[in-house]
Amino acid sequence: MQPIGGIVNGIVKGLSGERLWDGKRISEPGIIAKLPINVYHSDCCVAPSISSSGLREIAPPEGCPLKFWDNSYLNPDRAPQVEKDHFSLGRAVHTLLLGEDGFKDDFAVRPDEFPDYRTNAAKAWRAKQIAAGKTVLKNDDLIAIEGMANRVINDRDFIDHLGGRVERTLIIRDQKTGLFIKARPDAIPADTTIADLKTTADASERGCLTSIKKYNYHMQLALAGTALEILNGRQITDHVLLFIEPKRPYAYNIKPVDNQYIWYGARQNRAALDIFADCMSKGFWPTYYSSGYTASPSDFFEKQIENEPSIPAEAA
């Protein structure tokens, strides 16, 4: 498999600078390199911070501030945390496509001698990898990652969306609330198009649209685009999701996202930020926004009932 890293390295020199993480809590906005993913998901800024995943969990109309708070690092009484390795299959595929050397720098595969992390030796090995800033993978993960990478490597349309610097964290500060906002796109693009690679069980048209709505990917793209515009001074004009199935034959779907969808995502991000700040101020985290609303039949259900000949017009 021929990496595209050499092409990318020549392009990204024109991008604005970044800084290496210094091991301390972050106090200034910027593009941060080498910030471990476990630190990213923790209290990494000098003031409260929230990432795209947090905003998406809070955002109306389907979000739930209470569920966000129950698992938040800011909650002293948070739910018991199950030890897990934070990683994205999509990000791993992206990194491998940029070059095997970079992949080895960022990822480590759990040895077969450690089927889990119950033994002290396994725990010590895992801790060593994390301390080195690496993401830990299982062998099954590696097989899927290599399969997906090999599937798309010769599709120029797919590969053209992957240029940029990987493993960077974007930190901006919201002027309205004072909150730090974190974003970690697959890559910092060299042009005005931001793309994110997503694994999905169903990369069909319907499957892609379902995933965008279910996981609020439009909000994630909107946040990353906004952060890049602030930090790089370059407007992001196009947003693309690259969906791929993590099982053979690794079918995939290149899905540009309409700018109106991104605009809706930006508005939802704004709402979620305001709600987060308000909840932090009041110390109250409400349940679902629809609680107490009357349940009414959808237009589709009404048509089903009215058009079904076996259902009488009257109940009596």
N, C-alpha and C positions, 0 to 999 in steps of 0.2 A: 504493500500500500504506500503510495507516494504522498507524503505530507504536504499541506499547503502553507506550512509555517514560513518557509522562505519567502513566498510571495507577500505574506502578511507583514513580515518584519520590515520589508522595504516600504510599505505603505504607511504604517502607523507612526513613522518618525515625525510626520507632520502634525500629529495630535498634540494637544497641550500636555503639560507635564503631570506627573503624579509623584507621590511620596511613599516610601516604605513605611509600614507600620512599625512604630518604635517600641511596642510592647506596653504602651500606656493607654489610658482611656482617651478617646478622641475628643478634641475640643474645638477643632476648626473643620469647616467643610473641605472636601477635596476628593480626589481619586486615590484610593489607598491600595497599595499592592501588598501581598503576603499577609493579609489579615486572615487568620485561621477561621474556618467556617463555624467552629464551636464558639469562638469569641464573637463572631458576627451575630450569632443568635443569643448572646448574653448582654450584660450591661456594659457595652463597649464605649459609650459616650459619657461625657461629664454631666449631661442632663438626660432626662428620659428620652428614649429613642424607640422608633417603631419601624418595622420593615414592611415590605409589600404583603407578606403573608399575614401579618397582623392587621393591616388595613383591610385586606380582603375578608378577614374573619369578622371584622366590625361593621363593614359597610352595609348600609341599607340598599335594597329592601330586604335581602335575605340573611344579612349578618346577625351576629349575636354578641354584643359586648361582654356578656357574662361568661360565655365560653372562652373568649379571648383571655379574659382576666384570670380564669381558673388555671390556665397554663402559662401565664406570663412570668417572665423572670422578675418583673417588678412586684409580684405578689408574694409577700412573706409566707403566706399560707397556701401556696400553689399546690396543685394536685401532684402526687408522687410521680416523679419523672422516670420513665423507663430508659435505661441507657441504650442509646442507639447511635449509629454513625450517620451524620447528616451528609447526604449527597444526592445529587440529581443524575440519573442515568443520561439525560440529555446533555448536561454539562460535561460528563465524562466522555461521551461520544465526541462532542465538540473539541475537547482538549486532545483526544487521540488523533483526530483529523488534522490538527495543527502540527503534530509531530510526536513520535514515540518518546523522544528524550524528555519533552515537557510533560508527557503523561506520567513517566516514571518519577519525575520530580514532585508531582502533585498527588499521586495515588499509590497505594500499596495493597497488594492482594493477600488476604489472610491465608497463611500456610495450611495445608491439609491436616497437619498435626493438631491444629486448633479448630475443632468443629464448632466450638462456641467459646465464650470468654469466662468459663467457670473456674478454670485453673489459674493459679498465680502466674504461671509462665505466660499464659495467653493474655492475661490482663497486663502484664509487664510489656509484652510485645506491642499490644494495642496502644498503650500509653506512650511508648517510644515513638510510634508512627505519628500520633497526634501531636506530640511535642515537636516533631520535625515539620509540622504543618501539612502532613499528608492526610488524605481521605482514605479510609479503609474500605476495601471492596471484598466481596466473597468471590470465589472462583466462578460461580454461576453468573454473577454480575459481569465479570470480565468476558465470558463467552458471549453474552448478549451485546455488550459494548462493541466488541470486535466485529460481531455479525452485522450490527447496524452500520458501523463505520464502513465496512467493506461493501455494503449494499449501496451507499450513496456516494462513495468516493469518485465515481466516474460520471455523476450527474452534475454538470457544470452549473445548471440553474440552482441546484441545492447548495453546492459548495461556494458559489459566489456570495451567498448570504452569510457565510461564516467567518469572514475576515475580521480581524481585530485582536485586541489584547484580552486574554482570559484571566480569570481569578482576580478580578479587580472589584473593589467595593466602592460604591458611590455614597458619599455622605453630604447631605445638604441640611440647612436649618430653615424651618418654616418661620417666616417673619411674623405671621399672625399669632402663632401659639408658642413659639420658642422651642418647639420640639425638634429633635434631630430625626431625620428621615434616612433610612438605609435602603439601598437597592444593590442588587448583585446580579446584573444581567450576564448571560452566557459570555458576552464579549463586549468590549468597548469598540464600536464600529469606527472604521476609517472614513466613512462617508455619512450620508444623511439617512441611511436605512438601518433600523435596529431590528435584529432577528433573534428569536429564542427557539431553541430546539426542545420539543416536548415529546416524551414517550406517552403512548396511549394504547389501550387494548383495541381501539377501533379508529383507524385513520381515514375512514370513509368521510364523505361530505357531512353526513348527519352526525357521525361520531365527533368530528372536529368541532362543529358548531355546538354540540352538546358539551364538550370539554371546555370550550371558551366560556360558556355561560356558567357551568357548574363550578369551575375553579377561578372565575373572574380573571382570566388571562389578559383581557383588555385593560384591566386596572394595572396589572403588572407592567405591561408595555407602556402605558401612559406614564407611570411613575418613573420608569427608567428613562424614557424620552425626556421628561421634564428635568430630571436630574442632570442628564447629559447636556441639555441646552444651557442650564445654569452654570455648569462647571466647564464646559468646552466652548460656550458661546456660539454653538452651531445648532441650528434648528433641525430637529428630526422630522422628516417629511413622510417617511414610509415605515410601516410596522409590519413584520412578517412572523408568522408562527410556522415552524417546521415540525410537523407531526410525524412520528415514526413508531411502528409497532415493535416492541422488544422481543418478539418471537418470530421464528422463521415463517414466511420468507422475508420478514422485515419490510413490509409494505409501508409506503410513506406518502405524505400529501403536503405540498407547499401551499400555505394558506395566507395570502396577504390579508390584512385586517383593515376594514374600511375606517377612514378617519373619523367618521361620525361615532363609530364604536369606541374609538380611542377618546373622543371628547366626552362621551358618557363615562368612560373609566376615570378620566381626570376629575370629573364632577363628583363621582363616588369617592375618589381618594380625598377630595376636599371635605366631603361630608364626614368621612371616617376620621380624618385628622381632628376636625372640630369636636366630634363625639368623644374621641379618645382624650382630648384635652379637658373637656367638660367632666368626663367620668373621673379623671385623675384629680381634678379640682374638688369635686363633690365626694369622692370616695364611694360612689354608687355605680354599679355596673348592671344595667337592665338586661332583661331577657330579650327574646325575639321582638322585633318592632311590630309584628302582626298580632301579638298577643291581645286578645279581646275583640279582634275584628270578626265580624260575622262571616262564616264560610258560605260562599255562594257558588253555584255551578258555573263552570267556564262556558264560553260561547260554543266551544267544540262539543262539550258534553250535552248542552241544550240541543244542538243540531242532531246529535246521535239519538237522543230520546225522541225528538219530534219526527225524525225520519225513519224510525224503526216501526214497520207496519204491525208488528205483534204487540206493541204497547198501545193500550186504548187512550183516547183523548181525555177521558175522565177516570178518576180513581174509583168512583163509586160503582 
